[in-house]
Amino acid sequence: MIGAYQQIILRAHSHGIKVIGGTIMPFMGSGYYHPTESNESDRQLVNAWIRATGHFDAVVDFDKIMADPAHPDHLRPDYDSGDHLHPSPTGYRAMADAIPPAIFQK
């Protein structure tokens, strides 16, 4: 994934396009991907890379916003649509509210 992100960023920047990254939200408990400890480890590794400076022009940390503080590998119950993967309307609102409008300024 990191290699793909690097290619996307490089190609976008070569066209003068600003690239905003978003961390991967928790998905443990989801039946779609049958998440494992290995998947969670990969998610954490990719998120650390996304958060590190020098890759994206800006980052929105959806993981931090959406994670259940008691179980950080799961969505917050009030932000979970029920499938443990997709946000509820309240979760989507929290995601939208976390994006500062200034992030879209040049």
C-alpha positions as CSV (number, residue, x, y, z in Angstrom):
1,M,0.0,0.0,0.0
2,I,2.8,2.4,0.9
3,G,4.4,1.9,-2.5
4,A,1.0,2.7,-4.2
5,Y,0.6,5.8,-2.1
6,Q,4.1,6.9,-3.0
7,Q,3.3,6.5,-6.7
8,I,0.0,8.4,-6.4
9,I,1.6,11.3,-4.5
10,L,4.5,11.5,-7.0
11,R,2.2,11.5,-10.0
12,A,-0.2,14.0,-8.4
13,H,2.6,16.4,-7.4
14,S,4.1,16.2,-10.9
15,H,0.8,17.8,-12.1
16,G,0.7,20.4,-9.3
17,I,-2.0,18.6,-7.4
18,K,-2.1,18.8,-3.6
19,V,-2.4,15.4,-2.0
20,I,-4.3,15.0,1.3
21,G,-4.0,11.7,3.1
22,G,-6.4,10.1,5.5
23,T,-5.5,7.3,7.9
24,I,-7.2,3.9,7.7
25,M,-10.0,3.6,10.2
26,P,-10.3,0.5,12.5
27,F,-12.1,-2.4,11.1
28,M,-11.8,-5.3,13.6
29,G,-15.0,-7.1,14.1
30,S,-16.0,-6.7,10.5
31,G,-17.1,-9.8,8.6
32,Y,-16.1,-8.3,5.3
33,Y,-12.3,-8.7,5.5
34,H,-12.1,-11.2,8.3
35,P,-9.5,-9.0,10.1
36,T,-6.7,-10.6,12.1
37,E,-3.9,-9.4,14.3
38,S,-1.7,-9.3,11.1
39,N,-4.2,-7.0,9.4
40,E,-4.3,-4.7,12.4
41,S,-0.5,-4.6,12.5
42,D,-0.4,-3.7,8.8
43,R,-3.0,-1.0,9.4
44,Q,-0.9,0.5,12.2
45,L,2.2,0.4,10.0
46,V,0.5,2.1,7.1
47,N,-1.1,4.7,9.4
48,A,2.3,5.5,11.0
49,W,3.6,6.1,7.5
50,I,0.6,8.3,6.5
51,R,1.1,10.4,9.7
52,A,4.8,10.9,9.2
53,T,5.7,14.2,7.7
54,G,7.0,14.6,4.2
55,H,4.6,12.3,2.3
56,F,1.3,14.0,2.0
57,D,0.7,17.7,1.9
58,A,-1.8,17.4,4.7
59,V,-3.3,14.5,6.7
60,V,-6.6,13.9,8.4
61,D,-6.3,11.3,11.1
62,F,-9.6,9.5,10.7
63,D,-8.2,6.6,12.8
64,K,-7.8,8.8,15.8
65,I,-11.2,10.3,15.4
66,M,-13.1,7.1,14.8
67,A,-11.4,4.6,17.1
68,D,-13.1,3.4,20.2
69,P,-10.8,4.6,23.1
70,A,-11.5,1.3,25.0
71,H,-10.8,-0.8,21.9
72,P,-8.7,1.2,19.4
73,D,-8.8,-1.6,16.8
74,H,-12.7,-1.1,16.6
75,L,-14.8,1.8,15.6
76,R,-16.4,3.8,18.4
77,P,-19.9,2.3,19.0
78,D,-21.7,5.6,18.3
79,Y,-19.7,6.0,15.1
80,D,-20.3,2.4,13.9
81,S,-23.1,1.7,11.4
82,G,-23.3,-1.8,12.9
83,D,-21.1,-3.7,10.4
84,H,-17.9,-2.6,12.2
85,L,-16.5,-1.2,9.0
86,H,-18.7,1.7,7.8
87,P,-19.5,4.8,9.9
88,S,-22.9,5.7,11.1
89,P,-24.4,9.1,10.1
90,T,-22.9,10.4,13.4
91,G,-19.6,8.9,12.4
92,Y,-19.6,10.5,9.0
93,R,-20.5,13.9,10.6
94,A,-17.5,13.5,13.0
95,M,-15.2,12.7,10.0
96,A,-16.5,15.8,8.1
97,D,-16.1,18.0,11.2
98,A,-12.5,16.8,11.5
99,I,-11.5,18.2,8.2
100,P,-10.4,21.8,8.6
101,P,-11.5,23.9,5.6
102,A,-8.1,25.5,5.4
103,I,-6.7,22.1,4.3
104,F,-8.0,22.9,0.8
105,Q,-6.2,26.2,0.5
106,K,-3.1,26.4,-1.7
